[in-house]
Amino acid sequence: MELFETISKRHSYRGGFLDKKIPKEDLYKIVQTGIDAPTGCNAQSVSFVIVDDPATIQAITKVVGGKQVCKTAQAMIVCVCDKTPAYGNLSFFVEDCAAATQNMLLAITALGYATVWIDGAIRGEIATKIAEILSVPKEKEVRILLPLGVPETPGKPNTKNSFEQRAWFNRYGG
């Protein structure tokens, strides 16, 4: 899929997935796009756990409250952040994680899979439990969960406001 088409077709998918395994080669490609994302001060503060073991997927699903999108996921990608400051006392792990996640969302779409960016729903105790399941070191933070697979039903992007409603040249509001 061409880049601009991929961007326009990307959407958050919360439905079920078909029982079709995702080849490790595709998971590698997807995560490599996350690794290739820009990072503040080149700190590379985000690492990734690729989960394709059904028992581990089910353990994570239980922790996140049995969400439909997780129940039938054929794989999950978990973004793990290192909050160590990269410049003085500034850490860019949030921005780094967001850039990596966006790249992976586009790769997932381009390869014909679907996912939803789960962030706020897993913060705190849930993130800590996911970290324990995946043996993430205590000084790192589980930040994003991407359950993925081949969607049971096609999804479509939400309608976006027009360019004229959201962007202007030279000053806010045109």
Secondary structure as UniProt FT lines:
FT   HELIX           3..9
FT   HELIX           24..35
FT   HELIX           40..42
FT   STRAND          46..51
FT   HELIX           54..63
FT   TURN            64..65
FT   HELIX           68..71
FT   STRAND          75..82
FT   TURN            88..89
FT   HELIX           93..110
FT   TURN            111..112
FT   STRAND          114..115
FT   HELIX           120..122
FT   TURN            123..124
FT   HELIX           125..133
FT   TURN            134..135
FT   TURN            138..139
FT   STRAND          140..149
FT   HELIX           163..166
FT   TURN            172..173
//
